[in-house]
Amino acid sequence: MENFKFTSSCCDETGDAKIQMIFEGMLTLQNAELIREHLDKTNLRFESVDLFAKDVTGIDVSFLKMLENFKNYLEKQGKKVNINLEVPFDLKRMLVNAGIPYSFWSE
């Protein structure tokens, strides 16, 4: 495992508990177990979950599938989920060419 960082912050200002989860660095299969551990630790008390990826140095389908599955799971629990990926142009272009939908990308 290399070059992976995870941070999270919680907010309950409006009465709706919210968590922001930020993933940085190598978002690839080599860090999949660590990424999964962070996702699994998320408490379902949160009404809203924001998933961010930034300062990405590598990304692959394993990370995207984990996010997609996590989002689907939370939405079935009645939670609101936002995904915002900020990746370098070359990585974004590669993934878009591979058929990853635009709904994953930040504008």
Secondary structure, DSSP 8 states (H G I E B T S, - for coil): --SEEEEEEEE-TTSS-EEEEEEEEEESGGGHHHHHHHHHT--TT-SEEEEEEEEEEEE-HHHHHHHHHHHHHHHHTT-EEEEEE---HHHHHHHHHTT--GGGB--
